[in-house]
């Protein structure tokens, strides 16, 4: 599902140190060269039943329905703002492409298709970036949409260079990337510091987004130390749109992952 630190290069780091121990980074977002956006058929969000809840144990979710949300969306339809894409839940169809890709009116360091988002996410991103700017925080869109074809090329390159086992720790398999949905994007700091590196967590853009993104419908999709649930280590740059209601509900209830929120099983590795 999920980054570009410049016009033609994407984030590529495989390891970092946390809590004094070496951790292999399971990266949702990987290097990729920009390519023209693929625009195919898709419809808007569908109103299907979805259980909203919190899981006390990642491996054995026990949904606890939310009393605050009346509106519900599909967890399976890629055009739904609640679609869940992870190592257990590939996109269907695998080569899905949003029908409404647009370039948001924000500062962008990406190029080609990576500068695009679906129209709903783009509008929310514009509000998010404007609010950050009012608070004196400079934020840039570092990577947005990534097509299935781009992901095939990226993932195969990692497999060829490092073998599949190692590639799966650094690159989402084709059809398993949130970036392909248009609902997710990566941010960078206006000063360009620590792009797609662990130290980005301490940059103004990251700290502001962590505290305020929910107000504009976004969550930090891969939170700190919740990799046994999401399958990916902390990515403070990766924001995912789920809508203001759901994002605010998660923040108020202290729920860190979409898997827990929707009562889904953890997805630490591919089946």
N, C-alpha and C positions, 0 to 999 in steps of 0.2 A: 504494500500500500504506500515506500513513502519517503536528492535534494540538491539543490544547485547552489553553490556558493559564488557563482559567477555566470556569465553568459553561456559558457560552454563546458563547464566542469561541475560535477556534483560531489556532494559530501562522501568521503570515503575514509572512515576510520574504523578499525576492527577491534581495538582494545583500549580499555582505560582502567585506572585504578579507582576503587571505591571502598571506603571503610577499611583501607589498609590491605585489601585483598585484590588480586588480579581478577578481572571479569572479562570474559569474551563477549563482545558487543553483538547482540542479535539485532541487526539494524533493519528497520522497516523501510528505510529510504536509502537508496544507493546511487552511485554515480551513473549518469546517463547523458548522452548527447541529445540536444533538442531536436525534435522533428516536427513536421507539420501536424496540426491537431487533426485527429480523426473524428469526424462528426457524423454519427449515424443515428438510428432511431432510438427513441426513448420517450417515456411519458413522465409526468410529474409524480410526486409522492402519492402512494396509495394508502387508503385508510384500512389497514388490516389489523387484526388483533395482535397485540404484543404485550407480554407481561412485563411490567416495570417493577424491578425489585432490587434488593441488595443481597449479596451472597456472603455469609459469614465465613465460609471456607471456599477458597478458590476451586478446589477439586470437587466439591460437592455443593453446588449452588442451591440455595433455598430461597426462592423468590418471595419478596414481601411487597405486595402491590402498593404503589404510591397512591395516596389520596389526593395529591395536588395536581395531577395531570389528567385532564379529560380527553385530550386529543392523542391519538395513537397512529403510528405509521408502521409500515412493513419493515421487518428486520432482514428480509431477503431480497427485496426489489432494489437494484442498484440506483434507481432514480429516487429512492426514499431517503430522506434526511436521517433516518434511523438505521439504515442498512449496516449490518455488522460484517466486516471483512477481516478475517484473521487466518491463522494457519489451519484452522479446522473448517473455515467457512469461505470457500472461493466464490468469486463473482459468478453469476449465472445470467446471461451467457459470459463465458470467460473473456471474450473480446469486446465486452460492453464499452461503449463510448457515449458520453452525455450528448444530448442533442442541442444543448444551449450553452456551449462554451463561449465565454467572453473574456476580454482582458479588463480586469478591474482598474479603476482610476486610483491607483496607489503607487508608491515608489516600488519599482521592480528591478531586481538584479538578474532575473532569469531571462531566457530568450526562447523563441519558438513556442511550442505547445506548453512548455513549463511556465509560461507567463499567463496561462489561462485557468479559469475556474468555471464551474457551472454558475448560472446567473444568480441563483439564490445565495450561494457562498460568496460570490463576488460582491454583492450588495452589502452583505454582513461584514465582509472584510474591509470595505470602504469605511463603514461606521467604526469598526475596531481601530483602524489605522488613524482615523481622524481624532478619536478619543485619546489615543496614545499621544498624538502630536499636541493636543491641548494640555496634556500633562507634562509636556517637554520631553517626550520619549520618541526618538526616531526609529522607525521600524520599516523593514523592506520585505517584499515578497521574494523569497529566495528560490522557491520551487513550488509549482502548482500541479496542474494535470500532467499525467504521464500515460501514454497509450499502451495498449497490450503489446503492440509491436516493439515499442521502445523497451518495455520490460523484458521481452524475450531476448533482445540483443544484450541488454545489461546483465541479466541473470546468466545467460550462456557464456558471456565473457568471464564472469566470476567462476563458473564451473570449470572452464577450460584452464584458467590460471591457478585455481586453488583446490579443485575437486568439489563434488557436490556437498559433502558434509560441511566443509568450511564455507562454501558459498551460501548455504542456508543460514549461516550466522550473520551474513553481511548483506544479503539481497533477498527481497521477497520474490517468491516464485511467480511467474506470469499468471495473472488472474487472481492473485492474492494481495494486491496492493491497493490501499485506500486512495492513493493518488489517482488511480484510474477512474474513480467515481466522480471526481471533481468536487467532492465534499471536504477535501483536506488540502493543506498546504503547509509549507515550511517558512518560517520567518527568519530574518537576519537582523542584526543590530545596525542602525544607521551608520555607525562608525566602522562597520565591517569586522569588528573584533570577534574572534573565537567562532567563526562560522562552522557549524556542524561539528563542534568540538565540545568535550565535557565542560570546559570553562564558560561556554555560552550560558549556562544556567545562572551565572552571576552577572550577566550583562543586563543593562536596563530594559531592553526589549523583552527578555525572558522573564525577568522578575515582574514586570508590569503585566505581561500576558497571563502569567500564573495567577496573579491576584485579581485580574479584571476581565479576562476573556469570556467568562461565563455570562457576563452582562450583555454580550453581543452574540451569544449562541454557540460559543466555542468551548471545547475542552482540550486540555493537554492530553492527547490520546495515549501516550506511553509514559505514565508517571514513574517517579523514583521508587525503586525497589518493588515494583509490582510486575516485573518480568515473568514470574511464574504463572501469571494470569494472562498477560498480553502476548507473551512470546518475544518481547523486545525490551531492551534496557532503556533507561531514561532518555527521552528525546524532548528536551524543553523547547525545541523549535517546531515541533510537529503539532499543528492545531487541526482539530476536526469540528466541523459544524454539525450540531444536532438540534439547533433551535434554542431560543432563549429559555423556554419553559423547562426543557429537559436539562440543559446545562446549569440553570439556576437550582433546580431540584437536586441535582447531583452535588453541587457545591454546598447547599444548605444541609444535606444529609451526610456529607463527608464520604461520598462514594467516589472512588478513584478511577474505576474502569467501566467501560461500556459493557463488558462481559458480566460484571457483578450487577450493574444497574438493571440489565435486562434479564438477569437470571440464567445466563448461558454458561456452559462449561468453560473452564480455562483452556487456553490454546498455546501452551508453551512450545510445542513442536508440531511438525506435520505428522498426520497419522501414518 
